[in-house]
Structure formats: C-alpha cells, structure tokens
Amino acid sequence: MSEQQSQYPVHGAGLGLRRPIADQLMANPPSDVDFMEVAPENWIHVGGALAKKLRFFTERYPFLIHGLSLSIGAPSPLNEQLVRDIKAFMSEHNIRMYSEHLSYCGDDGQLYDLMPLPFTDDAVRYVAERVRRVQDILEQRIALENVSFYAAIDTSMSEKEFLLAVLEESDCDLMLDINNIVVNSINHRYDPRDFLKDMPAERIRYFHLAGHYVEAPDLRIDTHGTAVDDQAWELLKEAYERFGPVPTLLERDFNFPPMHELLDEVRRIKQLQSDAVNRNVANA
C-alpha cells in the first residue's frame, strides 16, 4: 500500500446511513457503496431492533462516524463523557475514524445548529487544547470539518487561515467538505479554488459531498436535502486532480429521492475518482 493510500481510513465512495433509508438499504445492500458513516449521537446506547439494524451495516461495510454535538468551540466544559461513549462505540462497531465540526452548538444546552467560531488566535488556542484532550481520551487522532456559516463573529483571520491554524496547533486531521467550500465561497465572496489549493494534503482523510439550497444568486444554504449542485461536482473533480481520488461520502439528510437516484450520485463520485486515476496514469 502506498503512503498516499495509507493515510485514508477507507477508500472509494460512501453513503451516509440515515434511518429513513435503512430498510431499503438492508433489503438490497448496494455494492457501489464502499463505506458508510453515521452520527454517533443518533446510535449510542440504542438497543433493540435499531441496534440490530446498525449491526447489519457495520458487519458489511467499513464505517466512519461524524459527530454533531461535541461542540468543540463552546465556552462550556468539554463533554468528556460523550467522548468516552464515542470511544466505546467505535470499539464496539470497529469504526475507523471520528470527525467533528469546527464549530459549536450550544453552551448550557443544545442549539441544534452549528454556530461559527471567532476567527482569532485566542480561538485557535482554545479549540486546539480541547481537540488535543479529545485525542488523548480516544487514543487516536480525529478530523475536523470546515463548516458552512452565514455571519462571521470576528474576522481577525480569514476562514482559511483559521482552519489551517487550528489543524496545525491541535495536530489533528481534516475532513474536507466540498459543498461547504462552494456555499461559503458564494456567501462570502471568495474563490473556492484558492481555498481548495491551500488545504494540507497530508492531513486530508476524506471528503464530504452534499446538496444545498439556492436562496438567492448570492446566498446558498447548506441543507443536505437536494441533489449535489453542478458547482460542487466541478470542485470535487478539481479536488481529485489536486489530491487524487480521496474517499468521498455523499450526505443526504432528508427529501430522499428514489434509491437509484441516490446511488447514481454515489456512482458519479466513483466515476470521477476513476477518471482522476486514469489521468494520473496517462500523465505518468
């Protein structure tokens, strides 16, 4: 296995496992799906039929988890019990990696939304200390996701500078969300290609890809409730040209289309990955 391949916890194209589509996937487990991902908070301490349903998938596919409520940048104390629960969950189901959002989602209680952090040196140091603590408890590295946001709190640094500084200070990995780059580049008026080219290839562990809602020509809302936008497909293609066929997970959280349409998007990811490999071979 090459050094580039070995940095990835999975390979190919994945699909986010959501409860509304679980029965369809169980009835006909798709061979085009190379791995799956769940939010651990939705499955930890769940028993009975749902637990059996999850086990059906974790015994058949490599799995990743993507957290919703660690709230890594929150002013409240780090929820270390949640981290310990996640560690046990990962061991139970042979989960290959844990990623979280570079954001916060509450203080004394959950806001059920992902709030942006101030882009400051103080915030970099604060978040990095908490990330290092999470990694110490888990005894493994985590990946942070670049998040979509709509109003910046403090722009002493740019979004890109802040993300890179947190990754460096905390020495953690990156789960790069392609759609979030597209959404933020439109909402905050920057070139998505400039953002993409400065991402640290050695820290990238996998990509996310999803759809968004077009509120206006200059306003996009990250919803995960529509088909993937053409701009996201194009940026994904450019990402493969720059970084190679990084494992990529398709997210769809609601407004689920017929299963064949959902799997067509997974297959499109696989085709773009294959095209990138073929180009690299041709240019070698």
Buried (B, 14 or more C-beta within 10 A) or exposed (E): EEEEEEBBBBBBBBBBBBEEBBEEBEEEEBEEBBBBBBBBBBBBEEEEEEEEBBEBBBEEBBBBBBBBBBBBBBEEEBBEEBBEBBBEBBEEBEBBBBBBBBBBBBEEEEEEEBBBBBBBEEBBBBBBEBBBBBBEBBEEBBBBBBBBBEEBEEEEBBBBBBBBBBBEBBEBBBBBBBBBBBBBBBBBEBEBBEBBEEBEEEBBBBBBBBBBBEEEEEEBBBBBBBBBBEBBBBBBBBBBEBBBBBBBBBBBBEEBEEBEEBBEBBBBBBEBBEBBEEEEEEEE
